[in-house]
Amino acid sequence: AGVTHAVAAAGNLFNASFRASAPRDYAEAQAQESFRYAAFFHAMREHGVALPPSVFEAWFLTAAHGEDELQRIEAALPHAAQAAQTARP
């Protein structure tokens, strides 16, 4: 959808941020286009995917996430990316 984003990961923890590169510290995390997260969050939720309520929180992938859950996430992402792209501050 053309929305600028980066994903940082460590093991089964990861986070998406709305900036060109993953933030390396809190100041860089604050400088992202965090206004996009609310639209992204709600679009994912509308498609059955629950995310952390804040752009500053880590996401977790666990053994409880099977093929069905991963397919649901994959199907929801284009809708959420579009919502994030069209979000305005």
Sequence and secondary structure as in RCSB ss.txt:
>XXXX:A:sequence
AGVTHAVAAAGNLFNASFRASAPRDYAEAQAQESFRYAAFFHAMREHGVALPPSVFEAWFLTAAHGEDELQRIEA
ALPHAAQAAQTARP
>XXXX:A:secstr
     EEEEETTEEEEESSSS  SSHHHHHTS THHHHHHHHHHHHTT    SSTTS EE  TT  HHHHHHHHH
HHHHHHHHHHH   
